[in-house]
Amino acid sequence: MKLLLDTHIWLWTTLDSERLSRYVNKALADPTNELWLSWVGKTVQDLQLSEAPLTVEVALAISSIHVPHGEPTDHFLAATAKTFDLTLVTADERLINLPGIHVLPNR
C-alpha cells in the first residue's frame, strides 16, 4: 500500500510516536508499504520516503474533491492522494471521511 502521511502523522512518527494508533504504527512499520510525504524535502532521504510532488494533475484534481473546510494544505493532500493513488494517513477528522480517496485513520 502507498501511504501519504499527513504532516502531523509524519511529525508524530519522528517526535511523539505514542500519539499514533497501533494500526497506523503497524502500517508505517510494514516494509511492503511505501511511505509518501508532500511538501517536506529535508528528511525524505533519511526516512526513505517518496516525494509527492505538486504537479499540474494534482492542482487540477483539487476541483474534483470537496473538502468541507478552507485549509489549502488539506486540499493539496487530498488531491495528491487521489492523483497518485495513495492512502492518506491522518488523524484529521475533517479528512477521514472524504469521498474519492483512501484513508488510513489514526484513531
C-alpha positions in Angstrom: 0.0 0.0 0.0 1.2 3.5 -0.7 0.7 5.7 2.3 0.6 9.5 2.1 1.4 10.9 5.5 -0.4 14.0 6.7 2.1 16.4 8.2 1.1 15.7 11.8 1.4 12.0 11.3 4.9 12.5 9.9 5.8 14.7 12.9 4.3 12.3 15.4 6.3 9.5 13.8 9.5 11.3 14.4 8.7 13.2 17.6 5.9 11.6 19.5 5.1 8.1 18.2 2.9 7.3 21.2 0.2 9.5 19.6 0.0 7.0 16.7 -2.6 4.3 16.9 -1.5 0.7 17.0 -2.9 0.1 13.5 -1.1 3.1 12.0 2.2 2.2 13.7 1.9 -1.3 12.2 1.2 0.1 8.7 4.1 2.5 8.9 6.5 -0.2 10.1 5.4 -2.6 7.3 8.3 -2.8 4.8 5.9 -3.7 2.0 4.2 -0.2 2.3 5.6 2.8 0.6 5.6 6.0 2.7 5.0 9.3 0.9 5.3 12.8 2.1 4.3 16.0 0.4 6.0 19.4 1.0 8.9 18.4 3.2 12.0 17.6 1.3 14.6 17.8 4.1 14.1 14.4 5.7 12.8 12.5 2.7 16.0 10.6 2.2 16.6 10.0 5.9 13.2 8.4 6.4 13.2 6.6 3.0 10.1 8.5 1.8 9.0 9.1 -1.8 8.2 12.7 -2.6 4.7 13.5 -3.7 5.3 16.5 -6.0 2.9 19.3 -6.7 2.0 18.7 -10.3 -0.5 20.1 -12.8 -2.5 16.9 -12.3 -2.6 17.5 -8.5 -3.6 21.1 -9.0 -6.4 20.1 -11.4 -7.7 17.4 -9.0 -8.3 19.9 -6.3 -11.5 21.0 -8.0 -12.8 17.4 -8.1 -12.6 16.9 -4.3 -15.0 18.6 -1.9 -13.0 19.4 1.2 -15.6 20.9 3.6 -13.2 23.4 5.1 -10.9 26.0 3.6 -7.5 24.7 4.7 -5.4 24.9 1.5 -2.9 22.2 2.5 -5.7 19.8 3.1 -7.0 20.3 -0.4 -3.5 19.6 -1.7 -3.1 16.5 0.4 -6.5 15.1 -0.7 -5.7 15.9 -4.4 -2.2 14.3 -4.1 -3.7 11.2 -2.6 -6.2 10.9 -5.4 -3.8 11.7 -8.2 -1.0 9.3 -7.1 -3.5 6.7 -5.8 -2.1 7.0 -2.3 -3.8 6.2 1.0 -3.8 9.3 3.2 -2.7 8.6 6.8 -4.3 11.2 9.1 -5.9 11.9 12.4 -7.7 14.9 11.0 -11.5 14.1 11.3 -12.2 16.6 8.5 -10.2 14.4 6.1 -11.0 10.9 7.3 -14.4 10.7 5.6 -13.6 12.4 2.3 -15.2 10.6 -0.6 -12.9 9.6 -3.5 -9.7 9.0 -1.6 -8.4 6.1 0.5 -7.7 7.0 4.1 -5.9 5.2 7.0 -7.3 6.9 10.0 -5.2 7.4 13.2 -7.8 6.8 15.8 
